[in-house]
């Protein structure tokens, strides 16, 4: 709804026009994103601490679990808002409740990493999801045409939340097994709702913008984390040539990955099949997680250069290379699916990812800073080749 219509206590919740032009993110959605990035920053910071201490396996597992909760709650709200945003007082209050939930979740991140205690995270997650249940029930009540899908969403989310609470007392290995099962259950809810009811009328242009904005926010967190780490290292040990090379390589990575993501527009692809849209939306878990993880990896690399990390030089290089490679091999096929014919062959993308990993394996020979610089150069070359291909196709 346009802000010129004025804020009211209650406005009937009906499906928004799927083809509404110039649909932009609202100030409330932007506030929602900014509060979510607090949780992203917490997860990345704790991952950095775990990697620096050499606890790679437990750190990556905790990160994957925490990031799922953050990403899934953000994604569910974003697609719902695209279809049913009424911008009335009730809708705003329920959205603010979700923001409270993510702040509770963020407060529980350190304990999840340090003590494998997800109680606070589950409380925050359930608060967010309970607000979404109310939103879906409201949509079911006020928009009869979409009632079938809305009720399926509400029922599915409610069952999952009860199960999340029920798994809290479980210990290993059942805690891990139940987590995996519940992740699959959460992912299945939209599929069950959308394929057995009236398709939710989210706006393709709006969804594309929402994902792009969250990508920018995560990239910004990555830059911020790396900058703080370099400032701290230069204060303690002086601004060495290695730090300068590492900073340059990190910037090339951030610039290159930004360009790689935004050189494609997924709007038209989101107008296509529902399966395609779901795959694109779900695939962003790995895109967002890898970008936030890159920030943690760059921090580890900085500390390794300052001899403050338990990881070896090669291990520290892999904390940068793995997020870069993961981003490339996930974002490449997703972009090709949504905007076919606008990018390079996937073999180029896979090759660049493999070379990034290879450069990490050679970090002892080329130095850690040199390895990161090589990764940055590879991503820049990949972007340059893609831009040249697009320019050539336009000329013909």
C-alpha positions in Angstrom: 0.0 0.0 0.0 1.2 3.5 -0.8 2.2 5.6 2.2 0.1 8.4 0.8 -3.0 6.4 1.7 -2.3 7.1 5.3 -1.7 4.7 8.2 -4.8 3.0 9.6 -5.3 0.6 12.5 -6.8 -2.1 10.3 -6.9 -2.6 6.5 -8.4 -5.7 5.0 -5.6 -8.0 4.0 -5.9 -9.1 0.4 -3.4 -10.3 -2.2 -1.3 -7.6 -3.7 -1.1 -7.2 -7.5 1.6 -9.6 -8.7 2.4 -7.3 -11.6 2.3 -4.0 -9.6 4.9 -1.7 -11.1 7.7 0.1 -9.3 7.1 -2.0 -6.1 9.9 -1.0 -3.8 10.9 -2.1 -0.3 9.2 -0.2 2.5 11.0 1.5 5.4 9.7 -1.3 7.7 11.2 -4.0 5.4 14.5 -2.1 5.5 14.4 -1.9 9.3 13.6 -5.6 9.3 16.7 -6.3 7.2 19.0 -4.2 9.3 18.0 -5.9 12.5 18.5 -9.3 10.9 22.0 -8.4 9.9 22.8 -8.0 13.7 22.2 -11.8 13.9 24.2 -12.4 10.8 27.1 -10.4 12.2 26.9 -12.4 15.5 27.0 -15.7 13.6 30.0 -14.6 11.5 31.9 -13.3 14.5 31.4 -16.6 16.4 32.5 -18.5 13.3 35.6 -16.4 13.1 36.4 -17.2 16.8 35.9 -20.9 16.2 38.1 -21.0 13.1 40.8 -18.9 14.7 41.0 -21.3 17.6 41.2 -24.3 15.1 37.7 -25.7 15.9 36.8 -25.9 12.3 34.2 -28.8 12.3 32.2 -27.6 15.3 32.3 -24.0 14.1 31.0 -24.7 10.7 28.2 -27.0 12.0 27.1 -24.4 14.5 27.3 -21.7 11.8 25.2 -23.7 9.4 22.5 -24.3 12.0 22.3 -20.7 13.3 22.4 -19.3 9.8 19.5 -21.5 8.8 17.3 -20.0 11.5 18.2 -16.4 10.5 17.8 -17.0 6.8 14.6 -19.0 6.9 12.8 -16.5 9.1 13.9 -13.6 6.9 12.9 -15.4 3.7 9.4 -16.4 5.0 8.6 -12.8 6.0 10.0 -11.3 2.8 7.8 -13.5 0.5 4.7 -13.1 2.7 5.2 -9.3 2.8 5.5 -9.2 -1.0 2.1 -10.8 -1.3 0.1 -9.4 1.7 1.7 -6.2 3.0 -1.2 -4.1 4.2 1.1 -1.6 6.1 -1.5 -1.0 8.8 -0.9 -0.8 12.5 -1.6 -4.5 13.2 0.7 -5.6 10.4 3.5 -3.3 11.6 3.2 -4.5 15.2 3.4 -8.1 14.2 6.5 -7.3 12.1 8.1 -5.5 15.1 7.4 -8.7 17.1 9.5 -10.6 14.5 12.3 -8.1 14.9 12.2 -8.7 18.7 12.5 -12.4 17.9 15.6 -12.0 15.8 17.3 -9.8 18.5 16.6 -12.6 21.0 18.0 -15.1 18.5 21.1 -12.9 18.1 21.6 -12.8 21.9 21.7 -16.6 21.9 24.3 -17.1 19.2 27.4 -17.1 21.4 25.9 -19.7 23.7 25.0 -21.9 20.8 28.6 -21.8 19.5 30.4 -22.1 22.8 28.1 -24.6 24.7 26.0 -26.1 21.9 22.9 -24.7 23.7 20.3 -23.5 21.3 17.6 -22.7 23.8 17.7 -18.9 23.4 18.0 -19.2 19.7 14.9 -21.5 19.6 13.0 -19.0 21.8 13.8 -16.1 19.4 13.0 -18.3 16.4 9.6 -19.4 17.7 8.7 -15.7 18.5 9.4 -14.8 14.9 7.5 -17.8 13.5 4.6 -17.3 15.9 4.1 -13.8 14.5 4.1 -15.3 11.0 1.4 -17.8 12.0 -0.8 -14.9 13.1 -0.1 -13.1 9.8 -1.1 -16.2 7.7 -4.2 -16.8 9.8 -5.2 -13.2 9.2 -4.6 -13.6 5.4 -6.8 -16.8 5.5 -9.6 -15.0 7.3 -9.6 -11.8 5.2 -8.7 -13.2 1.7 -10.9 -16.2 1.0 -9.4 -16.9 -2.4 -6.0 -17.6 -0.8 -7.3 -19.3 2.3 -6.2 -22.8 1.3 -2.5 -21.9 1.0 -2.6 -19.5 3.9 -4.0 -22.2 6.3 -1.4 -24.7 5.1 1.3 -22.2 5.9 -0.1 -21.5 9.3 -0.6 -25.2 10.2 2.8 -26.3 8.8 4.7 -23.5 10.7 2.8 -24.2 13.9 3.7 -27.9 13.8 7.3 -27.2 13.1 7.5 -24.7 16.1 6.1 -27.3 18.5 8.7 -29.8 17.2 11.6 -27.2 17.6 10.6 -26.8 21.2 10.2 -30.5 21.7 13.8 -31.2 20.5 15.5 -29.0 23.0 16.0 -31.7 25.7 17.5 -34.1 23.1 21.2 -34.9 23.2 23.6 -36.1 20.5 23.1 -37.9 18.2 19.3 -37.3 18.3 19.7 -33.5 18.6 21.5 -33.4 15.2 19.2 -35.9 13.6 16.1 -34.1 14.7 17.6 -30.8 13.5 18.1 -32.2 10.0 14.5 -33.6 9.9 13.0 -30.3 11.1 15.0 -28.3 8.5 13.5 -30.6 5.8 10.0 -30.1 7.3 10.4 -26.3 7.3 11.5 -26.4 3.7 8.6 -28.6 2.8 5.9 -26.2 4.2 6.0 -23.7 1.3 6.1 -26.5 -1.3 3.0 -28.1 0.3 1.2 -24.8 0.6 2.0 -23.4 -2.8 1.4 -26.6 -4.9 -1.9 -27.5 -3.2 -3.5 -24.0 -3.0 -3.8 -20.8 -4.8 -0.3 -19.5 -5.7 0.7 -16.7 -3.4 0.8 -13.4 -5.3 4.3 -12.2 -4.5 5.7 -9.6 -6.8 8.8 -10.8 -8.9 10.3 -7.3 -9.1 9.9 -6.7 -5.4 11.3 -10.2 -4.4 14.4 -9.6 -6.7 15.0 -6.3 -5.0 14.5 -7.7 -1.5 17.1 -10.4 -2.1 19.5 -7.9 -3.7 19.2 -5.6 -0.7 19.9 -8.4 1.7 22.9 -9.4 -0.4 24.3 -5.8 -0.1 23.8 -5.8 3.7 25.6 -9.1 4.1 28.4 -7.8 1.8 28.6 -4.7 4.0 28.9 -6.8 7.1 31.7 -8.7 5.4 33.6 -5.4 4.6 33.1 -4.1 8.1 34.4 -7.2 9.7 37.5 -7.4 7.6 38.2 -3.6 8.0 38.0 -3.9 11.8 40.3 -6.9 11.8 42.9 -5.1 9.6 42.7 -1.9 11.7 43.3 -4.0 14.8 46.2 -5.9 13.3 47.9 -2.7 12.0 47.5 -1.1 15.4 49.2 -4.1 17.1 51.8 -5.0 14.6 52.0 -2.1 12.1 50.7 -1.9 8.6 52.9 -4.5 6.8 53.1 -5.2 3.1 51.3 -8.6 3.7 48.4 -6.8 5.3 48.2 -4.4 2.4 48.2 -7.2 -0.2 45.6 -9.1 1.9 43.4 -6.0 2.1 43.7 -5.5 -1.7 42.8 -9.1 -2.4 39.8 -8.9 0.0 38.5 -5.8 -1.7 38.8 -7.5 -5.1 36.8 -10.4 -3.8 34.1 -8.2 -2.4 33.9 -6.0 -5.6 34.0 -9.1 -7.9 31.3 -11.0 -6.0 29.1 -7.9 -5.9 29.5 -7.5 -9.6 29.0 -11.2 -10.2 25.7 -11.2 -8.3 24.2 -8.0 -9.7 25.1 -8.4 -13.3 22.0 -10.5 -13.7 18.3 -9.7 -13.0 16.1 -12.5 -11.8 12.8 -10.7 -12.2 11.8 -12.3 -15.4 12.8 -15.7 -14.1 10.7 -15.2 -11.1 7.7 -14.8 -13.4 8.3 -18.4 -14.6 7.6 -21.7 -13.0 7.0 -22.0 -9.2 9.7 -24.7 -9.0 12.3 -22.4 -10.5 11.4 -19.6 -8.1 11.6 -21.9 -5.1 15.0 -23.2 -6.1 16.2 -19.7 -6.6 14.9 -18.6 -3.2 16.2 -21.7 -1.3 19.6 -21.4 -3.1 20.2 -18.1 -1.4 20.9 -19.8 1.9 24.3 -20.8 0.5 24.8 -17.4 -1.1 24.1 -15.4 2.0 26.0 -17.9 4.3 29.0 -17.9 2.0 29.2 -14.1 1.9 29.0 -13.7 5.6 31.5 -16.6 6.0 33.9 -14.7 3.7 34.0 -11.9 6.2 34.9 -14.4 8.9 37.5 -16.0 6.7 39.2 -12.6 5.9 39.3 -12.0 9.7 41.0 -15.3 10.2 43.5 -14.5 7.5 44.4 -11.2 9.1 44.9 -12.9 12.4 47.1 -15.6 10.9 49.3 -12.9 9.3 49.6 -11.4 12.8 50.4 -14.9 14.2 47.2 -14.8 16.3 45.4 -17.9 14.8 45.8 -21.6 15.6 45.1 -22.5 12.0 48.0 -23.1 9.6 48.6 -20.8 6.7 46.9 -23.2 4.3 44.0 -23.6 6.7 43.5 -19.9 7.0 43.6 -19.6 3.2 40.9 -22.2 2.9 38.6 -20.1 5.2 38.6 -17.6 2.4 38.7 -19.9 -0.6 35.8 -22.1 0.5 33.2 -19.3 0.8 34.3 -17.9 -2.5 34.1 -21.2 -4.3 30.7 -22.0 -2.7 29.3 -18.6 -3.8 30.5 -19.2 -7.4 29.2 -22.7 -7.8 25.8 -21.8 -6.3 25.3 -18.3 -7.7 26.4 -19.3 -11.2 23.8 -21.9 -11.9 21.1 -19.9 -10.2 21.8 -16.9 -12.4 21.9 -19.1 -15.5 18.6 -20.6 -14.6 16.9 -17.3 -14.0 18.5 -15.3 -16.9 19.7 -17.9 -19.5 22.1 -16.8 -22.1 23.4 -13.8 -20.1 26.5 -15.3 -18.5 29.5 -17.6 -19.0 29.5 -21.3 -19.4 29.3 -23.0 -16.0 32.6 -24.7 -16.8 34.3 -21.3 -16.4 32.6 -20.7 -13.1 33.5 -24.2 -11.8 37.1 -23.7 -13.1 37.4 -20.4 -11.2 36.1 -22.0 -8.0 38.6 -24.9 -8.4 41.5 -22.5 -9.0 40.5 -20.5 -5.9 40.7 -23.7 -3.8 44.0 -24.6 -5.5 45.5 -21.2 -4.6 44.6 -21.9 -1.0 46.4 -25.2 -1.1 49.5 -23.4 -2.4 49.3 -20.6 0.3 52.5 -21.8 2.0 54.4 -21.2 -1.3 52.7 -18.0 -2.4 52.0 -16.6 1.1 48.6 -16.2 2.6 48.2 -12.7 1.3 49.3 -13.7 -2.1 46.8 -16.6 -2.1 43.9 -14.2 -1.3 45.1 -11.8 -3.9 45.1 -14.6 -6.5 41.5 -15.4 -5.5 40.5 -11.8 -6.0 42.2 -11.7 -9.4 40.3 -14.9 -10.4 36.9 -13.5 -9.5 37.7 -10.2 -11.3 38.8 -12.1 -14.5 35.6 -14.1 -14.3 33.5 -11.0 -14.1 35.5 -9.4 -17.0 35.0 -12.4 -19.2 31.3 -12.3 -18.4 31.0 -8.6 -19.2 32.8 -9.1 -22.4 30.5 -11.9 -23.4 27.4 -9.8 -22.7 28.8 -6.9 -24.7 29.6 -9.2 -27.6 26.1 -10.6 -27.6 24.6 -7.1 -27.6 26.8 -6.0 -30.5 25.5 -8.9 -32.6 
